Amino acid sequence: VASDYRRRLQAGRVFEDDDELVVIPEQPIDPRFDGLVADAVAGVVDRLRSMGSSSSTVVGAVRGAVADVIARAERLVTLVEFERDEVAAMRDAIDHAYAAQAEELERALDQGTLIRAEVVKRWQAFIGTGELLKALSDGAGTVSSWFRRVFGGADVATVEREAEHELVATIERRADIAASATATAWEVHPGGKSLVKDATLWRHDPETGRFAEQAVEDWIAGLTALVAEAGEGKRRWARAASLGVNAVAVTLIVTVFVHTSGLSGAEVGVAAGAAAAQQRLLEHLFGAAAARSLAQTARNDLLAALLTVLQRDAARFHAVLDGLDPRDPAELRDAADAVRSELRGWRG
């Protein structure tokens, strides 16, 4: 017992190697006064008397207490550093989960799988690829007639609404996947498990759908500005305006989403024809270089809008961690080092 007690005192830095530990051997209690006999505690009495007459006792006690504070401060620094690493790891989990879904969105957009295949085929049927190609071959007058017939009535608005619905549903699905991946990663962290008891963190933010709708509406509205910008020059602008800026914008929407990926067999040829037809129509209106630039800009603007919605959904996870970020332990570490340095030269 004595040796174990000495080891513990030394570990706590309150006992030096050359200090003498006063040990009272185990013995029975004297029934005359319900305590130990005087000889048994003589060593303790002598030590107390000597301590009372020595200033070194006070110095030793202070040194021991300060050393203990330093040791506690160092343990606290270690704990704070661990907490900082945990919070950083949980932030990395957010970024990784949402970045993965951002990459999936871009890949799906490039492959033509961002919008459901049946919707794309419905748009192709609405446009009438064969008739469009024939109109382009026959000349501007036939193209104008084709436009008025195809985009008359509420058809333009129908395509826009369907595009908006599809995009909002897509971004909500991606946000759901990212949120679930983030919550799952947090659950394995010691400090993260309690944070994901909030069931709302396992799915996209309830407001994500509304923000997605606004982002897509803004993108579609911005297409008319792109069309106007691409139509610089009286002749080209007059041609686009005669067909209807909104109708040309819908053509641009279809151009962004029509690809051959995800299709098979005869469908590939149909989709390829539709993509070529949309591109040729834009080239007919604006010229080859401007048409390519217009389609690429529309694609990039859409991707940026969708990524903004994802980033906003991710922000709620970062907000949860904002209140948990521990302070930089460097200040505490420096203070402990300074006290240790002072203690070495202190003689009381």
C-alpha positions as CSV (number, residue, x, y, z in Angstrom):
1,V,0.0,0.0,0.0
2,A,2.8,2.4,0.9
3,S,4.7,1.9,-2.3
4,D,1.6,2.3,-4.4
5,Y,0.6,5.5,-2.5
6,R,4.2,6.8,-3.0
7,R,3.9,6.1,-6.8
8,R,0.6,7.9,-7.0
9,L,1.9,11.0,-5.2
10,Q,4.9,11.1,-7.5
11,A,2.7,10.8,-10.6
12,G,0.6,13.7,-9.3
13,R,3.9,15.7,-8.8
14,V,3.2,16.3,-5.1
15,F,5.9,14.0,-3.9
16,E,9.6,14.1,-4.7
17,D,11.8,11.0,-4.9
18,D,13.9,12.0,-1.8
19,D,10.8,12.8,0.4
20,E,10.3,10.4,3.3
21,L,6.9,8.9,3.5
22,V,5.7,8.4,7.1
23,V,4.1,5.0,7.3
24,I,2.0,3.8,10.2
25,P,2.0,0.0,10.3
26,E,-1.4,-1.7,10.4
27,Q,-2.3,-2.5,14.1
28,P,-5.3,-2.9,16.4
29,I,-7.1,0.1,17.9
30,D,-6.3,0.7,21.6
31,P,-9.7,0.3,23.4
32,R,-8.7,2.6,26.2
33,F,-9.1,5.7,24.0
34,D,-10.4,4.2,20.8
35,G,-7.2,5.1,18.8
36,L,-3.6,4.3,18.2
37,V,-1.0,4.4,20.9
38,A,1.5,7.3,21.0
39,D,4.4,5.3,19.8
40,A,2.5,4.3,16.7
41,V,1.9,7.9,15.5
42,A,5.2,9.3,16.8
43,G,6.6,9.7,13.3
44,V,3.6,11.7,12.2
45,V,3.9,14.0,15.3
46,D,7.6,14.6,14.7
47,R,7.0,15.4,11.0
48,L,4.2,17.9,11.8
49,R,6.4,19.6,14.4
50,S,9.3,19.9,12.0
51,M,7.0,21.2,9.2
52,G,5.5,23.9,11.4
53,S,9.0,25.3,12.0
54,S,10.2,25.2,8.4
55,S,9.4,27.6,5.5
56,S,10.3,24.8,3.1
57,T,7.0,23.2,3.9
58,V,5.1,26.2,2.5
59,V,7.3,26.4,-0.5
60,G,6.9,22.7,-1.2
61,A,3.1,22.9,-0.8
62,V,2.9,25.8,-3.2
63,R,5.2,24.1,-5.7
64,G,3.1,21.0,-5.5
65,A,-0.1,22.9,-6.0
66,V,1.2,24.9,-9.0
67,A,2.6,21.8,-10.6
68,D,-0.8,20.2,-10.2
69,V,-2.4,23.1,-11.9
70,I,0.1,22.9,-14.8
71,A,-0.6,19.2,-15.2
72,R,-4.3,19.8,-15.3
73,A,-3.8,22.6,-17.8
74,E,-1.9,20.2,-20.1
75,R,-4.6,17.6,-19.8
76,L,-7.1,20.2,-20.7
77,V,-5.1,21.3,-23.7
78,T,-5.1,17.6,-24.9
79,L,-8.9,17.4,-24.5
80,V,-9.5,20.7,-26.3
81,E,-7.3,19.6,-29.2
82,F,-9.2,16.3,-29.4
83,E,-12.5,18.2,-29.5
84,R,-11.2,20.5,-32.2
85,D,-10.2,17.5,-34.3
86,E,-13.6,16.0,-33.8
87,V,-15.4,19.1,-34.9
88,A,-13.1,19.4,-37.9
89,A,-13.8,15.8,-38.8
90,M,-17.5,16.4,-38.6
91,R,-17.2,19.5,-40.8
92,D,-15.2,17.4,-43.3
93,A,-18.0,14.9,-43.3
94,I,-20.5,17.6,-44.3
95,D,-18.2,18.9,-47.1
96,H,-17.5,15.4,-48.4
97,A,-21.2,14.3,-48.5
98,Y,-22.4,17.4,-50.2
99,A,-19.5,17.6,-52.6
100,A,-20.2,14.0,-53.7
101,Q,-23.8,14.9,-54.6
102,A,-22.6,18.1,-56.4
103,E,-20.4,15.8,-58.5
104,E,-23.3,13.5,-59.1
105,L,-25.5,16.4,-60.3
106,E,-22.8,17.6,-62.7
107,R,-22.3,14.0,-64.0
108,A,-26.0,13.5,-64.5
109,L,-26.3,16.8,-66.3
110,D,-23.5,15.9,-68.7
111,Q,-24.8,12.4,-69.3
112,G,-28.4,13.5,-69.8
113,T,-29.8,11.6,-66.8
114,L,-30.6,14.6,-64.6
115,I,-34.2,14.6,-65.9
116,R,-36.2,11.4,-66.1
117,A,-35.9,9.7,-69.5
118,E,-39.7,9.7,-70.0
119,V,-39.8,13.5,-69.6
120,V,-37.0,14.0,-72.1
121,K,-38.8,11.7,-74.6
122,R,-42.0,13.7,-74.0
123,W,-40.2,16.9,-74.8
124,Q,-38.7,15.4,-77.9
125,A,-42.2,14.4,-79.1
126,F,-43.5,17.9,-78.3
127,I,-40.7,19.5,-80.3
128,G,-41.1,17.1,-83.3
129,T,-37.6,16.4,-84.3
130,G,-38.3,15.4,-87.9
131,E,-40.5,18.4,-88.6
132,L,-38.0,20.8,-87.1
133,L,-35.2,19.4,-89.2
134,K,-37.4,19.7,-92.3
135,A,-38.3,23.3,-91.4
136,L,-34.7,24.2,-91.0
137,S,-34.0,22.8,-94.4
138,D,-36.8,24.6,-96.0
139,G,-35.8,28.1,-94.7
140,A,-36.6,30.8,-92.3
141,G,-40.3,31.2,-93.3
142,T,-41.0,27.5,-92.6
143,V,-39.1,27.7,-89.2
144,S,-41.3,30.6,-88.2
145,S,-44.4,28.6,-89.1
146,W,-43.2,25.6,-87.2
147,F,-42.5,27.8,-84.1
148,R,-45.9,29.3,-84.1
149,R,-47.6,26.0,-84.4
150,V,-45.4,24.1,-81.8
151,F,-45.1,26.9,-79.2
152,G,-48.6,28.2,-79.5
153,G,-51.0,28.4,-76.5
154,A,-49.7,27.2,-73.1
155,D,-47.1,24.7,-74.4
156,V,-44.2,26.9,-73.5
157,A,-45.4,27.3,-69.9
158,T,-46.0,23.6,-69.7
159,V,-42.4,22.7,-70.6
160,E,-41.1,25.3,-68.2
161,R,-43.3,24.0,-65.3
162,E,-42.3,20.4,-66.0
163,A,-38.6,21.4,-66.1
164,E,-39.0,23.2,-62.8
165,H,-40.8,20.3,-61.2
166,E,-38.1,17.8,-62.4
167,L,-35.2,19.9,-61.2
168,V,-36.7,20.6,-57.8
169,A,-37.4,16.9,-57.2
170,T,-33.8,16.1,-58.3
171,I,-32.2,18.5,-56.0
172,E,-34.3,17.4,-53.1
173,R,-33.3,13.8,-53.7
174,R,-29.6,14.8,-53.8
175,A,-30.0,16.9,-50.6
176,D,-31.6,13.9,-48.9
177,I,-28.7,11.6,-49.8
178,A,-26.1,14.2,-48.6
179,A,-28.0,14.8,-45.4
180,S,-28.3,11.1,-44.6
181,A,-24.6,10.5,-45.4
182,T,-23.6,13.4,-43.1
183,A,-25.8,12.3,-40.2
184,T,-24.5,8.7,-40.6
185,A,-20.9,10.0,-40.4
186,W,-21.7,12.1,-37.4
187,E,-23.3,9.2,-35.6
188,V,-20.0,7.3,-35.3
189,H,-18.2,10.3,-33.7
190,P,-18.3,10.4,-29.8
191,G,-19.6,14.0,-29.9
192,G,-21.8,13.6,-33.0
193,K,-24.2,10.9,-31.9
194,S,-26.2,13.3,-29.7
195,L,-26.3,15.9,-32.4
196,V,-28.2,13.7,-34.9
197,K,-31.0,12.8,-32.5
198,D,-32.8,15.6,-34.3
199,A,-34.6,13.7,-37.0
200,T,-34.7,16.6,-39.4
201,L,-30.9,16.3,-40.0
202,W,-31.4,13.0,-41.7
203,R,-33.4,14.6,-44.5
204,H,-33.1,17.7,-46.6
205,D,-34.1,21.0,-44.9
206,P,-37.9,21.6,-45.2
207,E,-37.1,24.9,-46.9
208,T,-34.8,23.3,-49.5
209,G,-37.7,22.7,-51.9
210,R,-38.8,26.3,-51.8
211,F,-35.3,27.6,-52.3
212,A,-34.9,25.1,-55.2
213,E,-38.1,26.3,-56.8
214,Q,-36.8,29.9,-56.6
215,A,-33.4,29.0,-58.0
216,V,-34.9,27.1,-61.0
217,E,-37.4,29.9,-61.6
218,D,-34.6,32.4,-61.6
219,W,-32.6,30.2,-64.0
220,I,-35.5,29.9,-66.5
221,A,-36.1,33.6,-66.3
222,G,-32.4,34.2,-66.9
223,L,-32.5,32.2,-70.1
224,T,-34.5,35.0,-71.8
225,A,-31.7,37.5,-70.9
226,L,-29.2,35.0,-72.4
227,V,-31.2,34.8,-75.5
228,A,-31.4,38.6,-75.8
229,E,-27.6,38.8,-75.2
230,A,-26.9,36.1,-77.8
231,G,-29.2,38.0,-80.3
232,E,-27.0,41.1,-80.3
233,G,-27.3,42.6,-83.8
234,K,-30.5,43.8,-85.3
235,R,-30.9,41.0,-87.8
236,R,-30.4,38.1,-85.3
237,W,-32.5,39.8,-82.6
238,A,-35.3,40.4,-85.0
239,R,-35.3,36.8,-86.0
240,A,-35.4,35.5,-82.4
241,A,-38.0,38.1,-81.4
242,S,-40.2,37.1,-84.3
243,L,-40.3,33.5,-83.0
244,G,-40.8,34.6,-79.3
245,V,-38.1,34.9,-76.8
246,N,-39.8,32.5,-74.4
247,A,-40.2,29.9,-77.1
248,V,-36.5,30.2,-77.9
249,A,-35.7,29.9,-74.2
250,V,-37.7,26.6,-74.1
251,T,-35.6,25.4,-77.0
252,L,-32.6,26.2,-74.9
253,I,-34.0,24.3,-72.0
254,V,-34.5,21.2,-74.1
255,T,-31.0,21.6,-75.5
256,V,-29.5,21.5,-72.1
257,F,-31.2,18.3,-71.1
258,V,-31.3,16.2,-74.3
259,H,-28.5,13.7,-74.5
260,T,-28.1,10.1,-75.5
261,S,-26.7,8.8,-72.2
262,G,-29.0,6.4,-70.3
263,L,-30.8,5.4,-73.5
264,S,-30.5,2.2,-75.6
265,G,-31.3,0.8,-78.9
266,A,-33.5,3.0,-81.2
267,E,-33.9,5.5,-78.4
268,V,-30.3,6.6,-78.9
269,G,-30.9,7.6,-82.5
270,V,-34.0,9.5,-81.5
271,A,-32.3,11.4,-78.8
272,A,-29.3,12.2,-81.0
273,G,-31.6,13.5,-83.7
274,A,-33.4,15.7,-81.1
275,A,-30.1,17.1,-79.7
276,A,-28.8,17.8,-83.2
277,A,-32.1,19.5,-84.1
278,Q,-32.1,21.8,-81.1
279,Q,-28.5,22.7,-81.7
280,R,-29.2,23.5,-85.4
281,L,-32.1,25.6,-84.5
282,L,-30.0,27.7,-82.1
283,E,-27.3,27.9,-84.8
284,H,-29.9,29.0,-87.3
285,L,-30.9,31.9,-85.0
286,F,-27.6,33.0,-83.6
287,G,-24.7,31.4,-85.5
288,A,-22.6,28.3,-84.6
289,A,-20.2,30.0,-82.1
290,A,-22.9,31.9,-80.3
291,A,-25.2,28.9,-80.1
292,R,-22.5,26.8,-78.5
293,S,-21.7,29.5,-76.1
294,L,-25.4,30.0,-75.3
295,A,-25.9,26.3,-74.5
296,Q,-22.8,26.1,-72.4
297,T,-23.6,29.2,-70.4
298,A,-27.2,27.9,-69.7
299,R,-25.7,24.6,-68.5
300,N,-23.2,26.3,-66.2
301,D,-25.8,28.7,-64.8
302,L,-28.1,25.8,-64.0
303,L,-25.4,23.8,-62.3
304,A,-24.4,26.9,-60.2
305,A,-28.0,27.4,-59.2
306,L,-28.4,23.8,-58.1
307,L,-25.1,23.8,-56.2
308,T,-26.2,26.9,-54.4
309,V,-29.3,25.1,-53.1
310,L,-27.1,22.2,-52.0
311,Q,-24.7,24.5,-50.1
312,R,-27.6,26.2,-48.3
313,D,-28.9,22.7,-47.2
314,A,-25.4,21.9,-45.9
315,A,-25.2,25.2,-44.0
316,R,-27.6,24.0,-41.3
317,F,-25.1,21.2,-40.4
318,H,-22.3,23.8,-40.1
319,A,-24.6,26.0,-38.0
320,V,-25.0,23.1,-35.5
321,L,-21.2,22.9,-35.1
322,D,-20.7,26.7,-34.9
323,G,-21.7,26.6,-31.2
324,L,-19.4,23.7,-30.5
325,D,-16.1,25.0,-31.9
326,P,-13.7,25.0,-28.9
327,R,-11.2,27.9,-28.6
328,D,-7.7,27.5,-29.8
329,P,-5.8,25.9,-26.9
330,A,-2.5,27.7,-27.8
331,E,-3.2,30.4,-25.3
332,L,-3.7,27.9,-22.5
333,R,-0.6,25.9,-23.6
334,D,1.5,29.1,-23.6
335,A,0.2,30.1,-20.2
336,A,1.1,26.7,-18.7
337,D,4.6,26.9,-20.2
338,A,5.1,30.3,-18.8
339,V,4.1,29.2,-15.3
340,R,6.3,26.2,-15.5
341,S,9.2,28.3,-16.4
342,E,8.6,30.7,-13.5
343,L,8.2,27.7,-11.1
344,R,11.6,26.3,-12.0
345,G,13.3,29.5,-10.8
346,W,11.1,30.1,-7.8
347,R,12.6,29.7,-4.4
348,G,9.8,31.1,-2.3
